[in-house]
Structures are given as structure tokens and as C-alpha cells.
């Protein structure tokens, strides 16, 4: 089965391919099927934004489309940056600028509890929708550590691993990450869906 990833993020493509290829799912980019969709993420939840993206790309390509909406939710900031994780601090900031701003906003804050959240949505041309949510709890580091990963990975500390996401290998990260957890659940839901289709 070929599905179009509703994202231009190469990191997400690699993670999705790593986990879904075992299921016989071929994940391709929008550019591979000749579409280029910019979706305004107007949702207030990860579920809403994930559905908006998958639906728009499915309609544009005529193929099943998969989207992931994910972000970092910090307890002491009432869940911020949340759905605005990729746009935190405005347009001018890159990944490093965003996590530096977050660390600045958390200065002096002792409650460092946070979690990464990922919601994956698959929209089928026949109108069927499969959604799965995954989370990974952690704490906010006081300074970035590690070279791997992307986004907020250098400041997301996993207590049981005693490392940040950016210090884990891709395999270690996929085994425990929010996206890994969402994809595991999604894999199960997709397998159930496909077995139902083939009857």
C-alpha cells in the first residue's frame, strides 16, 4: 500500500518509513506524487491538525495520506508550546532558537515535567480515517545535550535512560518515542483495518 506523507520533513519521513515498512506500507513524499499542499494548522488539538493535513493531501493526491501532528507539552507552561511547538516564538526562529526560548521561559522553574505527544492520522479516499495517539513522558533539561534528532530533542530528558532524545540512537528513540508509540498503535489499527478490508 502506498501512502503519501503530509509533511516535507525528511526526519518524519525516515521515522515513518522505518516503522511502517514492516507492514508493507510504502511511505512517499508529496513531491513524489506531484502535489504540494500547504495546510494552515488551525486546529487547537494535535488530533484536529493531524486530520486537517492528512485530509488535504489525500484530496489533492487521490491516494491514502498520512499525517503526524506532534509537539512538546510542558506542565509548568500549562501545556505550551503544545500544538504551536513548530511555530513557538514566531516565524524567525529555527529549532535551536525555539528550544533556547523555551529554556529561557522556564528559567527558575523547578517543575520540569513535560511530554512529547504525537497523533497520526490516515485518511483513505473512501472516507475511512484511522487515528492513533502516542505520548512519551520526560523532563526538561537545563541545557541542550546530544547531537541526534531534531526539534526539541536536545532538551527532552528521559529519566529512565538518563539521556536526552538527542543522545539516543534512532533505534533507541523509536522504541520509546511519542511517534514510535503512536505508530505502534497505528500499525495495529491499520492491520485490523486491512484484514477487515480483505474479507
N, C-alpha and C positions, 0 to 999 in steps of 0.2 A: 504494500500500500504506500502510495506517495502522498506526503502531506507537506504543505507549504508553511514555513515558519514565518509568523507575522512579526518579524524583527530584522533589523540589519546588523544585530550584534553577533559578531563572529564567536565570541565566548559562549553565548547561549546556544548557538548552532552546534558547537563542538560537544557541549554538555548533553544536549538533546540527542544528538547522533550516538554518543557513547552509550546512553542508557536505552534508547528505543530501537537501535539496530538489532538487538537480540530478539525483538518481537517481529522482525521482518518489515519494520517501518522505515521507509526512506525519507529522510527529512531534507528538504531543499529550501534554498532562499527564494525570496520574492523575485529577485533578479534572474534566477534560473528558469522561471516560467513567464518572464516578460511583464511582470507587474511591479509597480512602485506605489505603494499606498502609504500616505501619511495620515495616521489616525489621531485625532485630538482626544487625549485621555481625559474625558470629562467626568468619569466615574468617581465616586467617593470611597469605593472599596476596591480591593485587588480583584475581586470577582467581576465587578462591573467593567473595569478596564480591560481585563483579560478577554472577556466576551466581546467587547467593542472591537478589539484588534482582530480577533480570530474571525469574527463575522465579516468585517470589512474586506479582509484578504480572501476569504472564501468566496465572497460575492464577486470580487474583482478577477479571481483566477478560475473560478468554476471548479476548484479542487478542494478537498478537505484542507482546512487550515488550522494550525495550532499556534496558540499564543501563551506567553507566560507573563504575568504581571507580578513583580516581586519588589520587595523593599525591606528596609530596616525599621523596626518599631521599637522606640526607646521608652521604657516605663516612665522615667523622670520627666520626659517631654510630652507626656500624655499621648504616646504612640507616634509622635513625629520622628523622623520625616515621613514615615508611612508611604502612602501612595505617591507622595511627592519626592521620594528618595532620589530619583534620577534628575529631578529639577530643583533640588534643595539649594537655596541661596541664589537662584536665578540662572539665566542663560550663560553668563560669562564664566562659570566655574567648571573645571574638569573634575575627574574623580578625586584627585588629591585635594583640590580646593574645597570640595564638598565635605570630605571627612575631616579636614582641618577646621572648617566652620563648625561642624558638629562637635568636635572636641572642645573648641572654644566655647560653644554654648553649654557644654557640660562641665566647664571649669568649676571646681569646688564641689561638684555634686558627688555624693558618696554612693547613692543608689545607681549602680551601673547596669542593672538588669535590662536586657533587650532581647529581641528575637528577630530572626530573618523569617519572612513569610513569602511563599510562592504559591500562586494559583495558576494552574494550567487548564486551558480550555481548548477543546477541539470542536470545531463547527463543521458539520458534514453538509454537502449540497442538498441532501434530502430534508434538512431542518433538524436533524438529531444533534444534540450537544452533550459532550462529556466534560465534566469539570472535576478537578482534584486539587485539594489544598494541602500544602506541607509547611511545617514550621521547624525551626531549629533554634533552641534557646541558647543564650550566651550572655556574656557581659562585655561592656565597652572597655577596651584597653585605654590606657592613659596616653599612649603614643603608638604610632604605627610600627608594626613588626612584620617582616616577611616580604618576599618578592613575588609570590604566586598570586593567582586570582585576579580580581578586578573589583571596581566599585569600593564598597566599604570593607572588603575582606581584610585589609591590613589592621583594622581596629576592632574587628569582631573576634573576641576571645572565647574559645571553647574550653571551659574549666576542666572537663574530664580528659581532654587531650593536652592541656597545658600549652596550647598553641593558638595563634590566630588562624583564621581561614587562609590567610596569605602564607602561612608557614607549613600548611598541609600540602601533600601531593594531590594532584587532581583526583586520584583514586580514593584517597583518604577523605577528601572533601565530599565527593559524590556519595560516599557511603553514609554520611550523616547530614548533608546539607538540606536546607529547606527545599531546593529544587529537586535534589535526589529523592527526598521523602515524598514530594508531590508526584514525581514521575513514577515512583514505585506503585503508589496508589492508582495513578493514571493507567499504568501498564495493566494492572489487574482489571480495572474498569473497561479498558479497551479490549482485553482478551475476552471478557464476558460479553461485550457488545458484539465482537466479531464472531464469536461462537453462536450467538443468537441469530446473527445475520445468515449464517451458513446453514441453518436448519430449514 
